[in-house]
Amino acid sequence: MSLEFKIIPVTPFAQNCSVLWCTTTKLAAVVDPGGDLDKIKAFIAEQELELEKILITHAHLDHAGGTAELARSTGVPIIGPQKADQFWIDLLPEQCRQFGFDGDSFTPDQWLEHGDIVRLGELSFDVVHCPGHTPGHVVFVEQTELFAVVGDVIFQGSIGRSDFPKSNPQDLLNSIRNRLFTLDDKIRFIPGHGQMSTFGHERETNPFVADHRFG
């Protein structure tokens, strides 16, 4: 197995920031550094990893609030989300002020599109555009490792909110049913909040999107 990960809950929202790394090369990526950058950096240093990039699923403040500062302090590129989340990136300074966060807007070094591939050492993450919670939300899937980071699209036993500006409940359902649930049931995923699950478990049991709800 060449993928390892560590979930580091950050911010008062207990957002699941993740450090992913290739065990062969020790190259690492931070996914959704919403805040508490000292915790993230300390873990990377303890594991003697080389931070190569920052990956963003979507630009809500608890997922992206620390992105600009982490990029400035480490010099690594920001990859993602999809460009429709420019709306939320532009709002980050105001979002952060309202909630008492430190945070700033940023310009990704690379916007992502559905079907793109993000490489990390020997790992290859497929980019799945999953609008609904936000319009530019993306999910990262490592098919060989049966692993995904899904942000706030789906959770263990729940789904993302769709009552924000530019959210769309039908898009969210389509993203889950048509783009995530068509993947391998064995794929385990890190959600933006709460415990890990698998796509298969959620297809069977999730009260919002389980197969039995759709005949």
N, C-alpha and C positions, 0 to 999 in steps of 0.2 A: 504494500500500500504506500503510495507516494504522496498522499494528502493528509495533513493534520490540521487541526483547527482549535481555536480557543475562543469561547464566547466570553466577552467582557461587558457586563451590563454598565451602561453609562447614562448620565443625566438623571434627574428626578423621575423621568418617565421609564426608567429601567429598560432602555432600548438595547437590544442585543447587538452591540458592535462585535464584529468577528475578526480575528486574525487568522488568515489561511496561509499555509505554506507548503511548499514542495519539500519533502524530506530528503530528496536526493541533492538538491541544489541549495537548500536553506533560503531560497527566495520567498519573500512574504508579501501579502497584500492585506491592507486594512479595509474592511467593508463597513461603510456607514459610521465614520467617526463623529458621532453627535456631540461629544464633549469628553471631559475627564481624560484629556490627552496624556497626562502624566501616567495614568494606569496603563494605557495602551503602549506607550514608549517603554515603560519599565518591563512589561512582559516581553516585548521584542528584544530588549537588551538581555534579559535573563536567559532567553532561549538562544541567544547569539544568532539571530536571524538578520537577513539583509532585506530591509523594506524596499520593495521595488515599485509599488504603485498603490494608489487609493482607489477603491471601487465604490461607486455610489448607486444605490438602488433607486432612490428618489430624494427630493430635496426638502422634505419637511425638517424642521429645525432639530428634532431629536436624532435624526439620522445624518444630517449634513452640517450641523452648526459648527463643528470643529474642523471642517474640511480645509478651509482657507488657511488656518493657522498651522495645521499639520503639514500641508503642502509647503508653506513658507519655511517652516523650521527643518524640514527634511530634504526639500528639493526634489521630491518624487512627483510624478504626474498624477493628475486627477482624471480618472476614466469613468465616464457616465455622468448622469443618466441619459435617457433619450431627450432630444432637444425640446420637446413639448414641456418639460419641467423648467424651462427658463423662467416661466412665470413664478414658480416657487423659489428659485434661486434669487431672483430679484427681490423677493419679499423677506429673505433671510434676515437682513439687519433689523427690520421692524419686528419680525417674529421673535427674534432673540431678545430685543429690548422689552417686549411685552411680557416675556416669561422670565426675565432676569438672567438670560444666558449670555455668555460671551460668544460672539459669532459674527461672521461677515459673509457677504456674497463672494462668488468665485466664478472663474471661467474654466470649464473643463478643458483639459488638453485634448480630450477625444470624446465627442458625443458618440453614443452607441445606438445601433439600429438592430431590429430583429434579425437574427441570423448571423450577427457578428460573432467572432471568437476572440476571447481574451486569454492570452497564454501567461502562465506563471511557472517558470521552470519547465518541468515535464507535464504539467497539468494544462488542460484546455477547457475553458469554460464557455459553453454556448450562451449567447445572450438571447433572452426571451423577452420581448416587449409585452408587458402586461398592464395596459392602461385600466383605469377604473378608480383606484384609490387616488392616484395622481395621473395626469395624462402621459407623463414620460417615464413611468415606473418600469424598471427592468428587473429581471431575475437572472441569476447566474447559475448555470447547471453544468456540473462535471459528470458527464454520462458514464465514463469508465469507472469512476469512484462511486457512482450512484448517490450523488450529493448535490444539494442546491442551497442557495441563499435567496430567500424569497421576499425579504423586506416585509411590507405591510399588506401584501396581497392576500395571504391566507395564514391562518394560525391553527394551532391544535384546537379543534372544536369551534373555530370561528373564522370570520373573514374580515378583511379590512373595511374601514369606514368608507362610505361613499357620499357623505353629506358635506364635504369640503368644496370650496370653489374649484370648478373644473373637474370635480369627481363625476363619475357616471356609473350608477349601479349595474346597468346592463353590460357595460364594457367590463366591469369587474367580474361578473359571472362568466362572460365569454372568455376572459383571460384564464380563469381557473379551469373551466370545463373544457375549453377547446385547445388551450396551449399547455397547461400544466398536467391535467389529468389524462392527456394523451401520451405522456411520458411514462417511463417504467414505474410501476407501483412500488417498487422497492426503494426508490429514491428517498433518502431521508433529507429533511430540510431544516435549516435554521430560520425561524420566523423573526420578524422585527421585535417581538415581545413574547415572553412565555417559553414554553418547553418545545423541544424538537418533536417532529412527527414524521410520517411518510405520506407520500401521495396516496398510496393504497389505503392506508388507515383512514385518511380524510374522505376518500371516495366512498368508503363504507359507512362512516359514522358522523361526518360533519353535518350538523343540522341544517346548514345553509346550502350546501352544494353536493351532498351525497347523491350517488346514482339514483337511489330510490325516489328522490324528489322529482326526477326528470323522466320517469317512466322508461 
